[in-house]
Amino acid sequence: MSFIQQGGWFTLPILLLGLSSITLIIVLALRRLNHQKINRKTADAILLFGSLSLAIGFFAQILGIFQAAGYIQTAEEISPSLIWGGMKVSIILLHSSDPYINTSTH
């Protein structure tokens, strides 16, 4: 149950697609270092797996935001800091790399 609450069913496909992309990148790099011909299908597979994992990630994020909006709508009273804390977790990639977002805690 913890698996579903922490990332849902989207976590495993994203992980597998990401690991597949990394494996194929390593294979292409080793072929390049050995002066072997690079297979076009392998390069296309890297793009496909990376694009699919990105699309699934965005879809899961949007689904999570809609689910949270439903819970917020049914709640009688909810703290704004709780809402924005959840949004901050939802966009954790942006949060960790954007220099304009304050990451310090008060």
Secondary structure as GFF3:
##gff-version 3
##sequence-region A 1 106
A	DSSP	alpha_helix	2	6	.	.	.	ID=ss1
A	DSSP	three_ten_helix	8	10	.	.	.	ID=ss2
A	DSSP	alpha_helix	11	33	.	.	.	ID=ss3
A	DSSP	alpha_helix	40	74	.	.	.	ID=ss4
A	DSSP	alpha_helix	80	90	.	.	.	ID=ss5
A	DSSP	alpha_helix	92	97	.	.	.	ID=ss6
###
